[in-house]
Amino acid sequence: MKYRRLGHTDLEISVVALGTWVFGGDCWGEVDDEISVSVVHKAIDSGINMIDTAPIYGSGRSESVIGRAIKGKRQNVVIATKCGLKGAGASIKVDLSAGFIRKDIEASLKRLDVETIDLYQCHWPDEKTPFEETFGELQKLIKEGKIRYIGVSNFDKDLLTKALGIAPVVSDQMQYSLFDRSIEKDLMPACSEKNVSVLAYGPLGGGILSGKYKKPPQIPKTSVKSFFYKFYREPFWSKGKELVAVLEEIAAARGKAVSECAINWVLSHSEVASCIVGCRTPEQVRMNAPDADWELSPEELGRIQEKYENIFGS
Ligand SMILES: NC(=O)c1ccc[n+]([C@@H]2O[C@H](COP(=O)([O-])OP(=O)(O)OC[C@H]3O[C@@H](n4cnc5c(N)ncnc54)[C@H](OP(=O)(O)O)[C@@H]3O)[C@@H](O)[C@H]2O)c1
């Protein structure tokens, strides 16, 4: 495993982080908490030191499972959780008011059973709450020792710049994969200039970039694969499959998994400090964790880029 510095902090985080939305059991189909605990243990054993979660994942279930799993292992992990989403299902609302952040942090600390959260991220921007209120409250949490560093998520360049005017934000967690490259134009250069790390979520496009699907799977409407990742539907599906085909060729030639190639492509961008990969089973951790030990060559990156431009334009 390789490690990269998180923004201007003293934290060295693994280039592959464990994503735990799936542990919530609400949006990814049923999960078994015992298996989720073993996923965390496998991740730590594989050198993954960063675990990303959120109160909204299964209304606290993901955080509670992590709290159980890291007992006696706290010193081995960088815990990243989030604040500011409430409700469930279709009625989720954003709330980054000071009052709601307070409630959220106290509940997260209890569920995770820790005294301090290493990285505390605003999950989505809140247009209604003044930035001064949100980031002022987060700075109070640092002073109180409840959090170490402030991060944001789903903040575009302008919102990130505004937040940085008030507080020392160290990271922006954004969707980034071969299927969604929208952050490359504005956000990535801004992050590079301001020494803010990109934490890339959805690096497997919700699973498709693992290459495991030969045809679109049947997906229930309640699944994240229906409502969050558009890649499972036409017109995206057919284009996405063409791109996966290039990864399959490279993976076969290298004796690697397709998912490894997809993750390594994300990591070929130095603005990305860590690639947050969702893992349902210890086997998925095994497949995704060794990715850091090799890199796609310039020729392979060139082939992927050429295909990308043929399919999606430059
Ligand atoms: N900040 C935000 O707004 C936000 C939004 C989304 C995600 N996130 C974070 O980012 C994390 C990662 O994103 P994600 O989980 O949504 O998407 P992802 O990493 O692109 O896809 C993860 C899913 O792909 C499948 N998978 C993983 N490894 C595999 C392998 N080696 N072979 C085959 N299938 C594999 C698993 O689902 P199946 O077994 O069901 O196929 C897994 O749950 C989340 O867990 C969460 O922590 C944050």
Ligand as a Chemical Component Dictionary entry (heavy atoms), coordinates in Angstrom:
data_LIG
# 
_chem_comp.id                   LIG 
_chem_comp.type                 NON-POLYMER 
_chem_comp.pdbx_formal_charge   0 
_chem_comp.three_letter_code    LIG 
# 
loop_
_chem_comp_atom.comp_id 
_chem_comp_atom.atom_id 
_chem_comp_atom.alt_atom_id 
_chem_comp_atom.type_symbol 
_chem_comp_atom.charge 
_chem_comp_atom.model_Cartn_x 
_chem_comp_atom.model_Cartn_y 
_chem_comp_atom.model_Cartn_z 
_chem_comp_atom.pdbx_ordinal 
LIG N1  N1  N 0  -19.605 12.098 -0.408 1  
LIG C1  C1  C 0  -20.569 11.548 -1.104 2  
LIG O1  O1  O 0  -21.566 12.192 -1.449 3  
LIG C2  C2  C 0  -20.447 10.101 -1.485 4  
LIG C3  C3  C 0  -21.276 9.562  -2.481 5  
LIG C4  C4  C 0  -21.086 8.237  -2.841 6  
LIG C5  C5  C 0  -20.116 7.479  -2.201 7  
LIG N2  N2  N 1  -19.339 8.022  -1.201 8  
LIG C6  C6  C 0  -18.292 7.255  -0.490 9  
LIG O2  O2  O 0  -17.458 6.636  -1.435 10 
LIG C7  C7  C 0  -17.493 5.218  -1.257 11 
LIG C8  C8  C 0  -17.254 4.519  -2.575 12 
LIG O3  O3  O 0  -18.279 4.787  -3.496 13 
LIG P1  P1  P 0  -19.398 3.731  -3.790 14 
LIG O4  O4  O 0  -19.317 2.627  -2.786 15 
LIG O5  O5  O -1 -20.676 4.500  -3.888 16 
LIG O6  O6  O 0  -19.024 3.238  -5.262 17 
LIG P2  P2  P 0  -17.833 2.398  -5.889 18 
LIG O7  O7  O 0  -16.675 2.396  -4.986 19 
LIG O8  O8  O 0  -17.666 2.911  -7.254 20 
LIG O9  O9  O 0  -18.470 0.955  -6.011 21 
LIG C9  C9  C 0  -18.493 0.125  -4.899 22 
LIG C10 C10 C 0  -19.304 -1.126 -5.196 23 
LIG O10 O10 O 0  -18.749 -1.849 -6.284 24 
LIG C11 C11 C 0  -18.802 -3.244 -6.021 25 
LIG N3  N3  N 0  -17.399 -3.702 -5.949 26 
LIG C12 C12 C 0  -16.380 -3.219 -5.186 27 
LIG N4  N4  N 0  -15.236 -3.839 -5.439 28 
LIG C13 C13 C 0  -15.486 -4.761 -6.385 29 
LIG C14 C14 C 0  -14.676 -5.715 -7.070 30 
LIG N5  N5  N 0  -13.375 -5.823 -6.824 31 
LIG N6  N6  N 0  -15.283 -6.487 -7.996 32 
LIG C15 C15 C 0  -16.592 -6.378 -8.253 33 
LIG N7  N7  N 0  -17.410 -5.485 -7.634 34 
LIG C16 C16 C 0  -16.868 -4.675 -6.715 35 
LIG C17 C17 C 0  -19.549 -3.410 -4.687 36 
LIG O11 O11 O 0  -20.986 -3.436 -4.944 37 
LIG P3  P3  P 0  -21.785 -4.751 -5.350 38 
LIG O12 O12 O 0  -21.158 -5.906 -4.623 39 
LIG O13 O13 O 0  -23.173 -4.438 -4.946 40 
LIG O14 O14 O 0  -21.671 -4.820 -6.832 41 
LIG C18 C18 C 0  -19.271 -2.084 -4.003 42 
LIG O15 O15 O 0  -20.204 -1.745 -3.021 43 
LIG C19 C19 C 0  -18.824 4.971  -0.548 44 
LIG O16 O16 O 0  -18.871 3.723  0.109  45 
LIG C20 C20 C 0  -18.839 6.143  0.402  46 
LIG O17 O17 O 0  -17.988 5.917  1.505  47 
LIG C21 C21 C 0  -19.492 9.329  -0.865 48 
# 
loop_
_chem_comp_bond.comp_id 
_chem_comp_bond.atom_id_1 
_chem_comp_bond.atom_id_2 
_chem_comp_bond.value_order 
_chem_comp_bond.pdbx_ordinal 
LIG N1  C1  SING 1  
LIG C1  O1  DOUB 2  
LIG C1  C2  SING 3  
LIG C2  C3  SING 4  
LIG C2  C21 DOUB 5  
LIG C3  C4  DOUB 6  
LIG C4  C5  SING 7  
LIG C5  N2  DOUB 8  
LIG N2  C6  SING 9  
LIG N2  C21 SING 10 
LIG C6  O2  SING 11 
LIG C6  C20 SING 12 
LIG O2  C7  SING 13 
LIG C7  C8  SING 14 
LIG C7  C19 SING 15 
LIG C8  O3  SING 16 
LIG O3  P1  SING 17 
LIG P1  O4  DOUB 18 
LIG P1  O5  SING 19 
LIG P1  O6  SING 20 
LIG O6  P2  SING 21 
LIG P2  O7  DOUB 22 
LIG P2  O8  SING 23 
LIG P2  O9  SING 24 
LIG O9  C9  SING 25 
LIG C9  C10 SING 26 
LIG C10 O10 SING 27 
LIG C10 C18 SING 28 
LIG O10 C11 SING 29 
LIG C11 N3  SING 30 
LIG C11 C17 SING 31 
LIG N3  C12 SING 32 
LIG N3  C16 SING 33 
LIG C12 N4  DOUB 34 
LIG N4  C13 SING 35 
LIG C13 C14 SING 36 
LIG C13 C16 DOUB 37 
LIG C14 N5  SING 38 
LIG C14 N6  DOUB 39 
LIG N6  C15 SING 40 
LIG C15 N7  DOUB 41 
LIG N7  C16 SING 42 
LIG C17 O11 SING 43 
LIG C17 C18 SING 44 
LIG O11 P3  SING 45 
LIG P3  O12 DOUB 46 
LIG P3  O13 SING 47 
LIG P3  O14 SING 48 
LIG C18 O15 SING 49 
LIG C19 O16 SING 50 
LIG C19 C20 SING 51 
LIG C20 O17 SING 52 
# 
